[in-house]
Amino acid sequence: MKLINIAPAIFFVFAACSNEKPAAKSEPAPAVSKETRLAAIAHLESKPAWLPAISVDVCPVDVMTKDLAMRPFTPNACKGDLFFGCVEKCRLGDGVSCYASAVELQSPGPPQELVEALFLRGCMQGDPGSCTQRTTGRLSMRDNAVDDCTLRSFRRLCAAQDPWACAMLASSLLQLGHSEEIQSAIDSACRIAPGLDPCVAAKSAIALKRAEPASP
């Protein structure tokens, strides 16, 4: 998922690794049932009432729950015949299942409506990872133009201990030249995920910025 162009390294790393939440023990992926998977996708494409519509006018921080809690998800949790069950759990209000369902459908390229809707649903159910992904998707839909919603959302999610939100906050602040808050965001990413991809990506963004030639 490509984002702000002033520090491309952070976004390439984010695209490759942002689905990494604290993970429970991975189980082998079950055999894929094309019929069950297609039935679940068809249900989502019918735009059921429980699946929110996607719009840049909906700011994630304004719809996320008061209490946010990082919870692990199991890789392959929504593979094969399990996908329909994940979608059903998402419908019933399990934010991590919304996240896992979205990840199962996600592919490289521009934001996908079904994926973004599932992330927004997960965000509305209190899953910080879903909120971070939806804030990122919204930013991409705005041609990577950071606005007040972007900053408010990433700040709230960084405070909720999502290290990728802290890394994205640092890069967003960098775009706007808010130098006084950038280091705090980087420190938060590295405190939550020391030595891991969010910390490395946040540090890379500021390093690239400092390496840019001075404007004449």
Rosetta blueprint (number, residue, H / E / L):
1 M L
2 K L
3 L L
4 I L
5 N L
6 I L
7 A L
8 P H
9 A H
10 I H
11 F H
12 F H
13 V H
14 F H
15 A H
16 A H
17 C H
18 S L
19 N L
20 E L
21 K L
22 P L
23 A E
24 A L
25 K L
26 S L
27 E L
28 P L
29 A L
30 P L
31 A L
32 V L
33 S L
34 K H
35 E H
36 T H
37 R H
38 L H
39 A H
40 A H
41 I H
42 A H
43 H H
44 L H
45 E H
46 S L
47 K L
48 P L
49 A L
50 W L
51 L L
52 P L
53 A L
54 I L
55 S L
56 V L
57 D L
58 V L
59 C L
60 P H
61 V H
62 D H
63 V H
64 M L
65 T L
66 K L
67 D L
68 L L
69 A L
70 M L
71 R L
72 P L
73 F E
74 T L
75 P L
76 N L
77 A L
78 C L
79 K L
80 G L
81 D L
82 L H
83 F H
84 F H
85 G H
86 C H
87 V H
88 E H
89 K H
90 C H
91 R H
92 L L
93 G L
94 D L
95 G H
96 V H
97 S H
98 C H
99 Y H
100 A H
101 S H
102 A H
103 V H
104 E H
105 L H
106 Q L
107 S L
108 P L
109 G L
110 P L
111 P L
112 Q L
113 E H
114 L H
115 V H
116 E H
117 A H
118 L H
119 F H
120 L H
121 R H
122 G H
123 C H
124 M H
125 Q L
126 G L
127 D L
128 P H
129 G H
130 S H
131 C H
132 T H
133 Q H
134 R H
135 T H
136 T H
137 G H
138 R H
139 L H
140 S H
141 M H
142 R L
143 D L
144 N L
145 A L
146 V L
147 D L
148 D H
149 C H
150 T H
151 L H
152 R H
153 S H
154 F H
155 R H
156 R H
157 L H
158 C H
159 A H
160 A L
161 Q L
162 D L
163 P H
164 W H
165 A H
166 C H
167 A H
168 M H
169 L H
170 A H
171 S H
172 S H
173 L H
174 L H
175 Q H
176 L H
177 G L
178 H L
179 S H
180 E H
181 E H
182 I H
183 Q H
184 S H
185 A H
186 I H
187 D H
188 S H
189 A H
190 C H
191 R H
192 I H
193 A L
194 P L
195 G L
196 L L
197 D H
198 P H
199 C H
200 V H
201 A H
202 A H
203 K H
204 S H
205 A H
206 I H
207 A H
208 L H
209 K H
210 R H
211 A H
212 E L
213 P L
214 A L
215 S L
216 P L
